[in-house]
Amino acid sequence: MKSLNLFLSGCCLFIFLLRWAESVPAEVEDVSGRTYLKSVIGEIQHARASIYGVFYIIRLNKNQGPVFDILRELVKAKQRNVKVEIVLNRGTDSSFDSTSQNSRAFSFLKKNGISVFYDDTRVLTHSKYWIFDETTVIASSTNLSEASILRNREAGFLVRSREMAAEYLMKFQEIPRFSPEPVKGAIPVPKSFFMDRKLRPEIDPNSCLWSFCLRVYKKSYEDKTKVVVFTPKDAEDFFSYPEPYDKAKHGGMSADKYLRQQLYHWRERHKGLFISAKWDSITRTNTVILRDQNEAMEDSLYVDEMFFQDRWDMRLSSRGIFAYLYVLDRTDSGRSGKYFEQFQKSAHKEYGITVRVLGNGLTDLQRYNLIEKYYSQNMQDSLEPNGIQLNPFYIMKDFSDKLEDLRSKTPGDLMAVALAIADRINEPHDLNVIRELLVLGTKFGAARLKEALKRIPKTKVSRYRQWPYLRQVIISGG
């Protein structure tokens, strides 16, 4: 059936181009099968003014092969001042996610200064054509993938005709498009890490692999390297939340040795996660080498810097971290405040995780007030589609602007004690908590808040209940 569809598509394309060639002056060449690659690269190399292309799929899996050869020639064309513009399909076909297939090529082109865009999601863009110097068109059934270029039965034609090129350019310019930009003030997390099903067993309350990987990606991105070094101080800081690292609880091992032990187990269980993980007995440093430096890719999940400042990478369980990344993935990187109304009852199929485990992670986010809109989990192991979104205050720039507005309207001593309490109960960037503290301070006086602050170290309350408990202490006066 698949071969028949390709054959019929080729026949339709042939008839269309044949009729066109009869009506306008044109030079037509067959570029079916393996001649496609040679023809496309040749036209790119000879282009002098402009190259336009629109594609359903550009699947760049590695920095070699026919797809990479084509993209590399586009970069060279850009470097000799040829205008290059590419439009890719965004996934609207529920049976196939073309956006994830296109993401690596999108990032490669964007990184090399080429104008690359996605279409809108209302209409599927299934076209595959090139326009060179507004004089030549290559239209084909060929997707830009190794299988399509080298192995599939594909049909295509090259047509040299200004009239036809003008028609195709008009269609090209009519395609709605947008080009997502890397999020400023945020750390990208590779979506490939989040979607790695081999890591699902690590979504366990006792595993800190997810927390550690977030730290690795953060250091790799900030230091612009794939070789990430953890000093003894880094290791101790990592394991010192919520309580200081205690050697006695870890067989007398220092934090760096304990990290070495954990890395050994993770490396053995998940051989594709790191290229290597080594410990230097002299410097007592742990070194992790990633396959690639963590960079801002188009499909990255962008974690706001405040997430790390508030130690959510350590405060959340592995399930909570997965749920947080899940919300980012489902809400355009969590920045626009959009709801997703239909919850994923097929979470196991799409993400390789049961709805119940995902529900536990979302419960963690709710307890910490990281997401809005409560959801309910019923006995059928499904989730009601009430809508989930990240709390809008949890973005650094928005928080800073709103905090400054509060400072301008609040006495200095009251603001100081409110911020001190918020920091002590691990809610330093929760404007909801800060505002409520200011309301209570205005009602009962800053002195009562100061007394409540003294009581915090003495309380042995669950981390989920610290703020509700302290609120009651302030209201009751003791």
Stockholm file with secondary structure:
# STOCKHOLM 1.0

chainA/1-478         MKSLNLFLSGCCLFIFLLRWAESVPAEVEDVSGRTYLKSVIGEIQHARASIYGVFYIIRLNKNQGPVFDILRELVKAKQRNVKVEIVLNRGTDSSFDSTSQNSRAFSFLKKNGISVFYDDTRVLTHSKYWIFDETTVIASSTNLSEASILRNREAGFLVRSREMAAEYLMKFQEIPRFSPEPVKGAIPVPKSFFMDRKLRPEIDPNSCLWSFCLRVYKKSYEDKTKVVVFTPKDAEDFFSYPEPYDKAKHGGMSADKYLRQQLYHWRERHKGLFISAKWDSITRTNTVILRDQNEAMEDSLYVDEMFFQDRWDMRLSSRGIFAYLYVLDRTDSGRSGKYFEQFQKSAHKEYGITVRVLGNGLTDLQRYNLIEKYYSQNMQDSLEPNGIQLNPFYIMKDFSDKLEDLRSKTPGDLMAVALAIADRINEPHDLNVIRELLVLGTKFGAARLKEALKRIPKTKVSRYRQWPYLRQVIISGG
#=GR chainA/1-478 SS CHHHHHHHHHHHHHHHHHHHHHHSCCEEEECCTTHHHHHHHHHHHHCSSEEEEEESCBCCCSSSSHHHHHHHHHHHHHHTTCEEEEEECCCCCTTCCHHHHHHHHHHHHHHTTCEEEECCSSSCCCCCEEEETTTEEEEESCCBSHHHHHTSCCCEEEEECHHHHHHHHHHHHTSCCBCCCCCTTEEEECHHHHTCGGGGGGCSTTCCHHHHHHHHHHHHHHHTCSEEEECHHHHHHHTCSSSCCCGGGGTTCCHHHHHHHHHHHHHHHCTTTCSEEEEETTTTEEEEECSSCCCCCTTCEEEEHHHHHTTHHHHSCHHHHHHHHHHHHHTGGGTSCCCBCSCCTTHHHHHSSCHHHHHHHHHHHHHTTCEESCCCBCTTSCBCCCCBEECTTCSHHHHHHHHHHHHHHSCHHHHHHHHHHHHHTTCTTCHHHHHHHHHHHHHHCHHHHHHHHHHGGGCCCCTTTHHHHHHHHHHHTC
#=GC SS_cons         CHHHHHHHHHHHHHHHHHHHHHHSCCEEEECCTTHHHHHHHHHHHHCSSEEEEEESCBCCCSSSSHHHHHHHHHHHHHHTTCEEEEEECCCCCTTCCHHHHHHHHHHHHHHTTCEEEECCSSSCCCCCEEEETTTEEEEESCCBSHHHHHTSCCCEEEEECHHHHHHHHHHHHTSCCBCCCCCTTEEEECHHHHTCGGGGGGCSTTCCHHHHHHHHHHHHHHHTCSEEEECHHHHHHHTCSSSCCCGGGGTTCCHHHHHHHHHHHHHHHCTTTCSEEEEETTTTEEEEECSSCCCCCTTCEEEEHHHHHTTHHHHSCHHHHHHHHHHHHHTGGGTSCCCBCSCCTTHHHHHSSCHHHHHHHHHHHHHTTCEESCCCBCTTSCBCCCCBEECTTCSHHHHHHHHHHHHHHSCHHHHHHHHHHHHHTTCTTCHHHHHHHHHHHHHHCHHHHHHHHHHGGGCCCCTTTHHHHHHHHHHHTC
//
